[in-house]
Amino acid sequence: MRNFKNIFVLLDRKIGDEATLDRAVEMARDNKARLTLAEVVEHVPERSNTLGFIDERAAHLERLVGGLRSTGIEVDEVVLQGPTFIAIIRHVLREGIDLVMITADGRGGLRDLFFGSNSLHLIRKAPCPVWVMKPVKHEPYKRIMAALDLAVGDPEHEGLNRRILELGVSLARNDGSELVITHAWDLEGADLEHSRMELPYGELEKLLEENETRHSTRLDELLEGIDLGQVRLEPHLERGDPGVVIPLLAETQKVDCIVMGTVCRTGISGFFIGNTAETILQQVACSVLTLKPKGFVSPVTLTG
């Protein structure tokens, strides 16, 4: 999986951190990437010496780092201070991190973790991809989903779809897994307006067939030029709300990881994750790797 060169892993002593670290080490080795292991100290416990508390965290990371360096991986450790998501994003900005990996909460799973959590803050605001890992033993994924949005034909969405697909293909090839390509579609524009009128059944069926063909053609065009060698594909073009279709498919297809985009207006400082993305994240219980469109500007800055 040759996509990332500067990987950041948060180790906050959760159940499942070992599996996240194993995946990160594997990626760093395959990509010849730099790896940073980190803890974040938000609050020093009462009656604790601040420097001593931070030193203890640093010593723990140093023990992990020492073992990894002996295998030839370029790895560093860092103890950050402050609100977790802000400290991480500032480190991302300073160091040019291109992937953040964190572990989901082993007690509540992804459904509880994403909302009102550092994970959601990072998914919303980090300028690089964020991979939230399900806290299970690290094993190759069997089924990976690339969730696409082919309804909008502007260059920003097309570029994001291509990155999602390329990353899904790379991950599937690396793990020897099946790639489930998913797009939920419905009638568009004028066709949607016409469908709200009482059209004869035959005309509505014709509109649906034309729209399904249009979306299928867009997927075929997207697949052109992408190296799909050694990857088993299973396309799913389903009519319906993606907030319903994607979580249901992820569950019925026993998907281990979803690669998906989040929607924003690029070039604007600040980001509100799209309603569809929030709906999906609220329902799934597998690992999720999220990407943002190019040009995204994080509202978190190095100062302030």
Secondary structure in CASP SS format (residue, H / E / C, confidence):
PFRMAT SS
TARGET T0000
AUTHOR 0000-0000-0000
METHOD secondary structure of the structure
MODEL  1
M C 1.00
R C 1.00
N C 1.00
F C 1.00
K C 1.00
N E 1.00
I E 1.00
F E 1.00
V E 1.00
L E 1.00
L C 1.00
D C 1.00
R C 1.00
K C 1.00
I C 1.00
G C 1.00
D H 1.00
E H 1.00
A H 1.00
T H 1.00
L H 1.00
D H 1.00
R H 1.00
A H 1.00
V H 1.00
E H 1.00
M H 1.00
A H 1.00
R H 1.00
D H 1.00
N H 1.00
K C 1.00
A C 1.00
R E 1.00
L E 1.00
T E 1.00
L E 1.00
A E 1.00
E E 1.00
V E 1.00
V E 1.00
E C 1.00
H C 1.00
V C 1.00
P C 1.00
E C 1.00
R C 1.00
S C 1.00
N C 1.00
T H 1.00
L H 1.00
G H 1.00
F H 1.00
I H 1.00
D H 1.00
E H 1.00
R H 1.00
A H 1.00
A H 1.00
H H 1.00
L H 1.00
E H 1.00
R H 1.00
L H 1.00
V H 1.00
G H 1.00
G H 1.00
L H 1.00
R H 1.00
S C 1.00
T C 1.00
G C 1.00
I C 1.00
E C 1.00
V E 1.00
D E 1.00
E E 1.00
V E 1.00
V E 1.00
L E 1.00
Q E 1.00
G C 1.00
P C 1.00
T H 1.00
F H 1.00
I H 1.00
A H 1.00
I H 1.00
I H 1.00
R H 1.00
H H 1.00
V H 1.00
L H 1.00
R H 1.00
E H 1.00
G C 1.00
I C 1.00
D C 1.00
L E 1.00
V E 1.00
M E 1.00
I E 1.00
T E 1.00
A C 1.00
D C 1.00
G C 1.00
R C 1.00
G C 1.00
G H 1.00
L H 1.00
R H 1.00
D H 1.00
L H 1.00
F H 1.00
F C 1.00
G C 1.00
S C 1.00
N H 1.00
S H 1.00
L H 1.00
H H 1.00
L H 1.00
I H 1.00
R H 1.00
K H 1.00
A C 1.00
P C 1.00
C C 1.00
P C 1.00
V E 1.00
W E 1.00
V E 1.00
M E 1.00
K C 1.00
P C 1.00
V C 1.00
K C 1.00
H C 1.00
E C 1.00
P C 1.00
Y C 1.00
K C 1.00
R E 1.00
I E 1.00
M E 1.00
A E 1.00
A E 1.00
L C 1.00
D C 1.00
L C 1.00
A C 1.00
V C 1.00
G C 1.00
D C 1.00
P H 1.00
E H 1.00
H H 1.00
E H 1.00
G H 1.00
L H 1.00
N H 1.00
R H 1.00
R H 1.00
I H 1.00
L H 1.00
E H 1.00
L H 1.00
G H 1.00
V H 1.00
S H 1.00
L H 1.00
A H 1.00
R H 1.00
N H 1.00
D H 1.00
G C 1.00
S C 1.00
E E 1.00
L E 1.00
V E 1.00
I E 1.00
T E 1.00
H E 1.00
A E 1.00
W E 1.00
D C 1.00
L C 1.00
E C 1.00
G H 1.00
A H 1.00
D H 1.00
L H 1.00
E H 1.00
H H 1.00
S H 1.00
R H 1.00
M C 1.00
E C 1.00
L C 1.00
P C 1.00
Y H 1.00
G H 1.00
E H 1.00
L H 1.00
E H 1.00
K H 1.00
L H 1.00
L H 1.00
E H 1.00
E H 1.00
N H 1.00
E H 1.00
T H 1.00
R H 1.00
H H 1.00
S H 1.00
T H 1.00
R H 1.00
L H 1.00
D H 1.00
E H 1.00
L H 1.00
L H 1.00
E C 1.00
G C 1.00
I C 1.00
D C 1.00
L C 1.00
G C 1.00
Q C 1.00
V C 1.00
R E 1.00
L E 1.00
E E 1.00
P E 1.00
H E 1.00
L E 1.00
E E 1.00
R E 1.00
G C 1.00
D C 1.00
P H 1.00
G H 1.00
V H 1.00
V H 1.00
I H 1.00
P H 1.00
L H 1.00
L H 1.00
A H 1.00
E H 1.00
T H 1.00
Q C 1.00
K C 1.00
V C 1.00
D C 1.00
C E 1.00
I E 1.00
V E 1.00
M E 1.00
G E 1.00
T C 1.00
V C 1.00
C C 1.00
R C 1.00
T C 1.00
G C 1.00
I C 1.00
S E 1.00
G C 1.00
F C 1.00
F C 1.00
I C 1.00
G C 1.00
N H 1.00
T H 1.00
A H 1.00
E H 1.00
T H 1.00
I H 1.00
L H 1.00
Q H 1.00
Q H 1.00
V C 1.00
A C 1.00
C C 1.00
S E 1.00
V E 1.00
L E 1.00
T E 1.00
L E 1.00
K C 1.00
P C 1.00
K C 1.00
G C 1.00
F C 1.00
V E 1.00
S C 1.00
P C 1.00
V C 1.00
T C 1.00
L C 1.00
T C 1.00
G C 1.00
END
